[in-house]
């Protein structure tokens, strides 16, 4: 497991063995079963999660009770309710396992210690945040400018593995379409 975390970080910054030992000491490990929640709406969000294995979904429930899929996170991805995590407020969303999952957990205090104690990690987290912002903007633009078929094709192109791992109902919610529309889109591609 340690090797996966190190390889992930070293895609952006190289670490000596001593630096990686320092970094690794700031994380805890958690194993979860399919359908378990890492946190739910209204709870404290103590961690940002790095997915070692498995699959997570971040979801929002609106006032009418409708579920909206905000994102999926599979191996080599980070996920949390980042607003709640960084502002120390209650979760506005829920994070659930879609498969048995192993994650590295990073508290905000340890995140801050890593950034203060090792400039390389500050650079690493900045690059990850920038990538997240780019991904969010792409998703927003996709909803503003693309029809359902185009959004489906973009998902196929960017994350083909998700289609094999995510239930169709959740994929439909992520794309902002009905389950029936998703089925039609899958047959026309």
VEXTOR-650364 format. One record per residue (C-alpha): residue number from 1; residue in three letters; x, y, z. Coordinates in steps of 0.001 Angstrom, whole numbers, plus 500000, padded with zeros to 6 digits. Layout:
REM VEXTOR-650364
{node NUM; 'ALA'; {X; Y; Z}}
...
REM end
This chain:
REM VEXTOR-650364
{node 1; 'UNK'; {500000; 500000; 500000}}
{node 2; 'UNK'; {502811; 502390; 500848}}
{node 3; 'UNK'; {504246; 501915; 497380}}
{node 4; 'UNK'; {500976; 503065; 495764}}
{node 5; 'UNK'; {500985; 506270; 497803}}
{node 6; 'UNK'; {504632; 506927; 496999}}
{node 7; 'UNK'; {504179; 506278; 493267}}
{node 8; 'UNK'; {501163; 508604; 493263}}
{node 9; 'UNK'; {503086; 511440; 494916}}
{node 10; 'UNK'; {506166; 510864; 492772}}
{node 11; 'UNK'; {504167; 511467; 489598}}
{node 12; 'UNK'; {504512; 515114; 490676}}
{node 13; 'UNK'; {507450; 515368; 493124}}
{node 14; 'UNK'; {510324; 513004; 493883}}
{node 15; 'UNK'; {510888; 512078; 497523}}
{node 16; 'UNK'; {513868; 510646; 499335}}
{node 17; 'UNK'; {513212; 507655; 501570}}
{node 18; 'UNK'; {513399; 509956; 504599}}
{node 19; 'UNK'; {510940; 512413; 503065}}
{node 20; 'UNK'; {508514; 509642; 502205}}
{node 21; 'UNK'; {508746; 508252; 505746}}
{node 22; 'UNK'; {507852; 511741; 507020}}
{node 23; 'UNK'; {504931; 511976; 504573}}
{node 24; 'UNK'; {503663; 508470; 505295}}
{node 25; 'UNK'; {503685; 509104; 509053}}
{node 26; 'UNK'; {500931; 511711; 508589}}
{node 27; 'UNK'; {498416; 509248; 507104}}
{node 28; 'UNK'; {496222; 506549; 508590}}
{node 29; 'UNK'; {494729; 503627; 506667}}
{node 30; 'UNK'; {491108; 502558; 506607}}
{node 31; 'UNK'; {489434; 499555; 504985}}
{node 32; 'UNK'; {485730; 499747; 504235}}
{node 33; 'UNK'; {483104; 497428; 502821}}
{node 34; 'UNK'; {480814; 498095; 499889}}
{node 35; 'UNK'; {477934; 500458; 500865}}
{node 36; 'UNK'; {479759; 501817; 503946}}
{node 37; 'UNK'; {479903; 505586; 504356}}
{node 38; 'UNK'; {483088; 507503; 505096}}
{node 39; 'UNK'; {480846; 510388; 506173}}
{node 40; 'UNK'; {477261; 511483; 505664}}
{node 41; 'UNK'; {475527; 514833; 505299}}
{node 42; 'UNK'; {475607; 516739; 508592}}
{node 43; 'UNK'; {478622; 514918; 510007}}
{node 44; 'UNK'; {482112; 516293; 510582}}
{node 45; 'UNK'; {484555; 515664; 507750}}
{node 46; 'UNK'; {487794; 514740; 509457}}
{node 47; 'UNK'; {489725; 513473; 506446}}
{node 48; 'UNK'; {490658; 513872; 502843}}
{node 49; 'UNK'; {490910; 510398; 501305}}
{node 50; 'UNK'; {493377; 508930; 498837}}
{node 51; 'UNK'; {491876; 505825; 497206}}
{node 52; 'UNK'; {494312; 502910; 497160}}
{node 53; 'UNK'; {491747; 500381; 495941}}
{node 54; 'UNK'; {488021; 500424; 495413}}
{node 55; 'UNK'; {485501; 503005; 494307}}
{node 56; 'UNK'; {483721; 505866; 496080}}
{node 57; 'UNK'; {480869; 508176; 495171}}
{node 58; 'UNK'; {480282; 511672; 496521}}
{node 59; 'UNK'; {476583; 512483; 496538}}
{node 60; 'UNK'; {474279; 515343; 497420}}
{node 61; 'UNK'; {470632; 515018; 498419}}
{node 62; 'UNK'; {468502; 518054; 497617}}
{node 63; 'UNK'; {465579; 519327; 499705}}
{node 64; 'UNK'; {463140; 517080; 497850}}
{node 65; 'UNK'; {465289; 514031; 498669}}
{node 66; 'UNK'; {466605; 513537; 495142}}
{node 67; 'UNK'; {470135; 512162; 494980}}
{node 68; 'UNK'; {472720; 513892; 492783}}
{node 69; 'UNK'; {476080; 512259; 492064}}
{node 70; 'UNK'; {478790; 514887; 492367}}
{node 71; 'UNK'; {481744; 512639; 491578}}
{node 72; 'UNK'; {483261; 509195; 491593}}
{node 73; 'UNK'; {486714; 508401; 492942}}
{node 74; 'UNK'; {488639; 505277; 492036}}
{node 75; 'UNK'; {492220; 504171; 492529}}
{node 76; 'UNK'; {494788; 506952; 492553}}
{node 77; 'UNK'; {492168; 509680; 493180}}
{node 78; 'UNK'; {491499; 511957; 496159}}
{node 79; 'UNK'; {488027; 512651; 497492}}
{node 80; 'UNK'; {486220; 514420; 500313}}
{node 81; 'UNK'; {483631; 517120; 500907}}
{node 82; 'UNK'; {486419; 519654; 500518}}
{node 83; 'UNK'; {484378; 522641; 501633}}
{node 84; 'UNK'; {483542; 520929; 504934}}
{node 85; 'UNK'; {487096; 519566; 505260}}
{node 86; 'UNK'; {488879; 522888; 504781}}
{node 87; 'UNK'; {486350; 525082; 506608}}
{node 88; 'UNK'; {485730; 522592; 509435}}
{node 89; 'UNK'; {481998; 522712; 508884}}
{node 90; 'UNK'; {479480; 519872; 508649}}
{node 91; 'UNK'; {479288; 517809; 505471}}
{node 92; 'UNK'; {476866; 518996; 502829}}
{node 93; 'UNK'; {477335; 515709; 500972}}
{node 94; 'UNK'; {477888; 512021; 501694}}
{node 95; 'UNK'; {480785; 509798; 500626}}
{node 96; 'UNK'; {479975; 506122; 500136}}
{node 97; 'UNK'; {481860; 503014; 498988}}
{node 98; 'UNK'; {480571; 501401; 495810}}
{node 99; 'UNK'; {483076; 498562; 496253}}
{node 100; 'UNK'; {485218; 497258; 499093}}
{node 101; 'UNK'; {487706; 500085; 499463}}
{node 102; 'UNK'; {491049; 500913; 501061}}
{node 103; 'UNK'; {491970; 504536; 501617}}
{node 104; 'UNK'; {494706; 506621; 503127}}
{node 105; 'UNK'; {493187; 509238; 505442}}
{node 106; 'UNK'; {494700; 512682; 505971}}
{node 107; 'UNK'; {493450; 515071; 508653}}
{node 108; 'UNK'; {493498; 518802; 507963}}
{node 109; 'UNK'; {496084; 519230; 510726}}
{node 110; 'UNK'; {498380; 516683; 509106}}
{node 111; 'UNK'; {497770; 518201; 505675}}
{node 112; 'UNK'; {498919; 521543; 507074}}
{node 113; 'UNK'; {501930; 519936; 508794}}
{node 114; 'UNK'; {502959; 518255; 505528}}
{node 115; 'UNK'; {502705; 521524; 503605}}
{node 116; 'UNK'; {504636; 523441; 506280}}
{node 117; 'UNK'; {507238; 520728; 506807}}
{node 118; 'UNK'; {507996; 519775; 503226}}
{node 119; 'UNK'; {507708; 522287; 500381}}
{node 120; 'UNK'; {507540; 519417; 497894}}
{node 121; 'UNK'; {504234; 518328; 499446}}
{node 122; 'UNK'; {502850; 521843; 499267}}
{node 123; 'UNK'; {503668; 521768; 495548}}
{node 124; 'UNK'; {502104; 518291; 495233}}
{node 125; 'UNK'; {498837; 519371; 496860}}
{node 126; 'UNK'; {498735; 522557; 494770}}
{node 127; 'UNK'; {499033; 520489; 491591}}
{node 128; 'UNK'; {496298; 518094; 492784}}
{node 129; 'UNK'; {494024; 521049; 493644}}
{node 130; 'UNK'; {494659; 522637; 490248}}
{node 131; 'UNK'; {493763; 519358; 488546}}
{node 132; 'UNK'; {490583; 519170; 490600}}
{node 133; 'UNK'; {489595; 522707; 489644}}
{node 134; 'UNK'; {490187; 521945; 485966}}
{node 135; 'UNK'; {488062; 518801; 486244}}
{node 136; 'UNK'; {485254; 520716; 487964}}
{node 137; 'UNK'; {485282; 523427; 485310}}
{node 138; 'UNK'; {485178; 520826; 482539}}
{node 139; 'UNK'; {482178; 519176; 484197}}
{node 140; 'UNK'; {480336; 522493; 484599}}
{node 141; 'UNK'; {481052; 523452; 480977}}
{node 142; 'UNK'; {479877; 520031; 479855}}
{node 143; 'UNK'; {476532; 520559; 481580}}
{node 144; 'UNK'; {476229; 524057; 480144}}
{node 145; 'UNK'; {477195; 523290; 476554}}
{node 146; 'UNK'; {476691; 519569; 475864}}
{node 147; 'UNK'; {473650; 517399; 475388}}
{node 148; 'UNK'; {473204; 514060; 477170}}
{node 149; 'UNK'; {474818; 512066; 474345}}
{node 150; 'UNK'; {477876; 514339; 474310}}
{node 151; 'UNK'; {478245; 514128; 478125}}
{node 152; 'UNK'; {478030; 510343; 477897}}
{node 153; 'UNK'; {480689; 510244; 475170}}
{node 154; 'UNK'; {482955; 512548; 477204}}
{node 155; 'UNK'; {482607; 510208; 480179}}
{node 156; 'UNK'; {483413; 507211; 477964}}
{node 157; 'UNK'; {486507; 508957; 476630}}
{node 158; 'UNK'; {487849; 510242; 479961}}
{node 159; 'UNK'; {486922; 507401; 482329}}
{node 160; 'UNK'; {486081; 504216; 480414}}
{node 161; 'UNK'; {486664; 502026; 483495}}
{node 162; 'UNK'; {483827; 503722; 485368}}
{node 163; 'UNK'; {481229; 502327; 482978}}
{node 164; 'UNK'; {482131; 498781; 484012}}
{node 165; 'UNK'; {482196; 499536; 487741}}
{node 166; 'UNK'; {479382; 501987; 488432}}
{node 167; 'UNK'; {475688; 501012; 488562}}
{node 168; 'UNK'; {473717; 502507; 485654}}
{node 169; 'UNK'; {471400; 504407; 488009}}
{node 170; 'UNK'; {474375; 506267; 489506}}
{node 171; 'UNK'; {475922; 506934; 486095}}
{node 172; 'UNK'; {472609; 508391; 484956}}
{node 173; 'UNK'; {472508; 510674; 488001}}
{node 174; 'UNK'; {476097; 511771; 487363}}
{node 175; 'UNK'; {475237; 512624; 483755}}
{node 176; 'UNK'; {471983; 514334; 484710}}
{node 177; 'UNK'; {469775; 511949; 482722}}
{node 178; 'UNK'; {467214; 509259; 483496}}
{node 179; 'UNK'; {468191; 505587; 483666}}
{node 180; 'UNK'; {466173; 505007; 480476}}
{node 181; 'UNK'; {468001; 507781; 478619}}
{node 182; 'UNK'; {471335; 506307; 479703}}
{node 183; 'UNK'; {470284; 502912; 478325}}
{node 184; 'UNK'; {469419; 504516; 474976}}
{node 185; 'UNK'; {472735; 506366; 474914}}
{node 186; 'UNK'; {474617; 503147; 475607}}
{node 187; 'UNK'; {472996; 501480; 472603}}
{node 188; 'UNK'; {473752; 504325; 470204}}
{node 189; 'UNK'; {477482; 504658; 470953}}
REM end
